[in-house]
Amino acid sequence: MYLWHVVDVLHIGVERLWTITLDPDTGIPCWDENGLAAARNYSMLSIPVGLHALRQATANWVTTATTTPQDLTTRHDLFGELAAIDILRRNAHEVQHHLLDITGRSLS
């Protein structure tokens, strides 16, 4: 389930970076990760397909992250004004957080 959640985090991160670049006036809504997990039924999804999806999502996220100006901003329902760098940091933190959960290590 962590695998598919991280895939979705990266996909949504890319979409948010596209929004901040292409249509910042639209803003970025909150998303319900638990609702998405239930709707996609993560526990029933294929691990090999998830690993492939993760590789693709990572490559797309890295490409988008390195080409998005970090100072662009948009509005977020909960956080107010949000810059591209904030989105990048949140996504990177989320991916590292779940990797550490899986490996049983801590951030320290």
N, C-alpha and C positions, 0 to 999 in steps of 0.2 A: 504494500500500500504506500510506503514511503516513496518507492520508485515512481509510481504514477503521480503522486502528489508533486514531486520535484519536476517531473515532465510538465505538469500543468503550471507550476510556478514559473518555469522558464518561458512557456508559451504565453502566459498572461503578461509576463515581464516584457516580452518582445512587443506584444500588442500595446502595452502602455507606452513603450518608447516610440512606437509608430504614432500613437495618439499625440504625444507631446511634440512630435516633429511635424506631423501632417495636419492635425486638427486640434490644437491645444484648447480651443474655446469649448470643445465638447466636455472636457474634464474626464476624470477617471472615477468610476464608481467603486464602492467596496465590493468584495466578492466573498462568498461563503464557501470556504474550503471544505467544510464538512458536508454541505449540501452538494457540492460538486463531486466529492468522493462517493456519496450515496447515489447520485444520478449516474455516475460512470461505473459504479459497482467495482471499485478498485480491486477488491479481494478476488474477483473472478477474472481479472485481466491477465494476459500472458506475460510472464517475466521476460522471455527472450524478445518479444515484441516491445516490451517496455524498455529494455536495454537499448534496442535499436532506436526507439523514439527518444530516449535520453541523449544518445549521441547526436541525433539530428537537432534536437531542441537546444542542446549546448552549443553546437556550431552556429546555429541561427542566432542565439542569444549573444554569443561572443562577437559575431559580425555586426549585429545591430548595436551592441553596447559600445563598440569601438568607433562607430560612425555617427553616433548621436551626440550632438553638442551637449555637454554636461550642465550648462547653465539654463537651458530651456525649461520653462515652467508650465504647469497646468494646475487645475483645481482638483482636489480629492475630497470626497464626501466627508471623511473623518479627519484627515490631517491638514486640510486647508491647502495653501499653496505648496506644491510639490515640484521639485526640480528633478531633472533627469538623473543627476548624481544620487539623489535620494532613492530613486527607483533602483538604480544599479546597486547601491549599498544594501538595500532591503533584500533584493534577489540573491546577492552573493551571500549575505548572512543566512538566509533561509536554506540555501543549498548546503552551506558548511554545517549549519546546525543539524540538519537531517543526516548528513554523512557522519557526524560525530555521534548522533543517536544510534545509528546502525553499527558503528564500530565500537561503541561503548566508551569512547574517550570524551574528555571535556575540553573546553576552549582554553583552559589555563595551561 
